[in-house]
């Protein structure tokens, strides 16, 4: 698992696989109930395998420790 955090845009991407090929994520599934200030989308491949998680408004949705340890994106 790897987290990239863009502080300027307050977005984070949690990769669940070592490398995601361009075009591999064929579907984004919105997740409800995360919070009023955050949007979360699951990226899945053609076989339904979860590749990663995109978090918009990450500062309010993810633990500070995770964002501090992430790489800058």
N, C-alpha and C positions, 0 to 999 in steps of 0.2 A: 504494500500500500504506500502511496506517495501523495502528498498534498502540495499543491501550488496555490499560493495566495497572492492576489493582486490588491495591495492596500489602496491604491488610487481609486479603483472601481469597487472595492469591497466585495470581490468575488473569489471563490475558491473552487478548485477542482480536485476531487479525491479520486485518484486512479487506483483501480482494484487489480489491474493486470500490469505487467512490466512495460508493455508498449501497445499503444492503440494505433493501428494503421489508419491512414487517412481514409475516410469513408466507411470505416468499420462500424461506427455507431450509426445504425440506420433508423433508430427511433429514440425519441426523448419522451419520458413518462413524467408528467408533473406529479409532485407529492403534495397532498393537502395536509393541513394541520401542523405545519412547522412553526408558524408564527406570523404575525402581521407584517413584520419588517423583513422577512426572508422568503425567497422562492427557491425550491429545490427541484431538480430534474435528474432522473435516472437515465443514463445512456446505456442502451442495450444493442447487441449485435443481431444479425439476421436469425440466429437460433435462439434468441431470447436471453443470452448470457449477459449478466450485468458487468459492464466495463468500467463505469465510473459514475461519480455523482457531482453535479454542478450545483454550487450554492451561491445565490445572489443575495447579498446582505449577510455575508458570512460572519462579520464581526458580532452580530447579535445572535447567530445560530450555532456557531461552533465554539468549542472551548478555546479560550485565549492561548493556552499552552500549545494546542495543535497548530494554531496560526503562527505563533512565534517560532515554532520548529520547522515550519514549511519553507520551501524554496520560493523565492520571488519569481513571479511569472510575468 
